[in-house]
Amino acid sequence: MQRIFLLVTAALSLIVLGVLIWGLISERTEHAGRPTAEGTALVAVTVPGLSAEARAGGALFEENCAGCHGENAAGRDGFGPPLVHRIYEPGHHGDGAFHLAATRGVRAHHWPFGDMPPVENVSEPDVEKIVAYVRTLQRANGIH
C-alpha cells in the first residue's frame, strides 16, 4: 500500500512539473507558430486616453524605446518584447525593474531577443514618465 502511495505521489509530482515546464515554455513562445513579418507587433494594444505625464512618457517611449519594443509597447517581432504583457505586470516587474533596464541594461531572461543594452540619453525623470505611459497601457489592456 505504501509503495502504491509513493508511485501515485511520484506520478502526480511529474505531472505538476510537466505543467509548470509547459507553462514556462509557452510563456516564452506564445507568439511562436503565428507567421509574422520581422518587425510586426507581437500583441494588440488598446490605447486609452492619456494623462499629461503618460503623453509625455509616450513621446519619450516612441523616441527611445519603440525601435525595439514597438509602437505602443506592442513589441516588435525579431527586435524586442511587448511591455504590454503579463510578464511585465507590476507584481513581477516593478517600476524599479524598468529603471534598472533603462540605466544598466538587462540580461535576456523571458524572451529570445537577446540582452537589452542601457538606453542612452534617458534621465530618471524621463524613465518615470515612460513607466507611467507603459503602466497606463497595461491597465487599459487588463494588466495590473
Secondary structure, 3 states (H helix, E strand, C coil): CHHHHHHHHHHHHHHHHHHHHHHHHHHHCCCCCCCCCCCCCCCCCCCCCCCHHHHHHHHHHHHHCHHHHCHHHCCECCCECCCCCHHHCCCCCCHHHHHHHHHHCECCCCCCCCCECCCCCCCHHHHHHHHHHHHHHHHHCCCC
